[in-house]
Amino acid sequence: MKAELIIPIEGLHGKLRDDGFYFRKYRGQQIVQRCPDRSGHIKTAKEAENQKRFAERYAGRHSINH
């Protein structure tokens, strides 16, 4: 859904509150979209393998003190 914002606000990005919607810019237009519901999602074997490989490769690289 396209959204028109009031004059002082040029653009929004992300969620404002937990109402199930988020804002983004697409090709210069402000868009409001419903957040995806992945609560019932079950990982496939490939998704779990990719997640494990990512964690092994990148875990601990970025510290808070960085």
C-alpha positions in Angstrom: 0.0 0.0 0.0 1.4 3.4 -0.9 1.5 5.9 1.9 1.6 9.7 1.8 3.3 11.2 4.8 2.8 14.7 6.3 5.2 17.4 5.2 7.7 17.4 8.1 8.4 13.6 7.7 10.2 12.8 4.5 10.4 9.1 4.9 10.1 6.1 7.3 12.0 2.9 7.5 11.2 -0.1 9.7 8.5 -0.8 12.3 7.1 2.0 14.4 5.3 -0.3 16.9 4.2 -4.0 17.1 1.0 -3.6 15.0 2.2 -6.0 12.3 3.2 -3.4 9.7 6.5 -1.8 8.6 7.5 1.1 6.3 10.0 1.1 3.5 10.9 3.1 0.4 10.6 1.5 -3.0 11.5 3.3 -6.2 11.1 6.7 -4.4 7.7 5.8 -3.0 6.8 5.2 0.6 5.3 1.8 1.1 3.5 0.2 4.1 3.6 -3.6 4.3 2.3 -6.2 6.6 5.1 -8.0 8.4 5.5 -11.7 7.4 4.3 -14.2 10.0 6.9 -16.9 10.3 5.7 -18.3 13.6 4.6 -21.6 12.1 7.5 -21.9 9.7 9.5 -25.2 9.9 13.0 -25.0 8.6 14.0 -27.3 5.7 17.1 -29.3 6.0 18.9 -26.9 3.7 17.8 -23.8 5.7 19.1 -25.4 9.0 22.4 -26.4 7.3 22.9 -22.9 5.9 22.1 -21.3 9.3 24.5 -23.7 11.1 27.3 -22.9 8.5 26.7 -19.2 8.8 26.9 -19.4 12.6 30.2 -21.4 12.5 31.7 -19.0 10.0 30.7 -15.6 11.5 30.0 -16.3 15.2 32.2 -14.1 17.4 33.6 -11.9 14.7 31.8 -8.8 15.8 32.2 -7.9 19.4 30.4 -5.2 21.3 33.6 -3.3 22.0 34.3 -3.1 18.2 
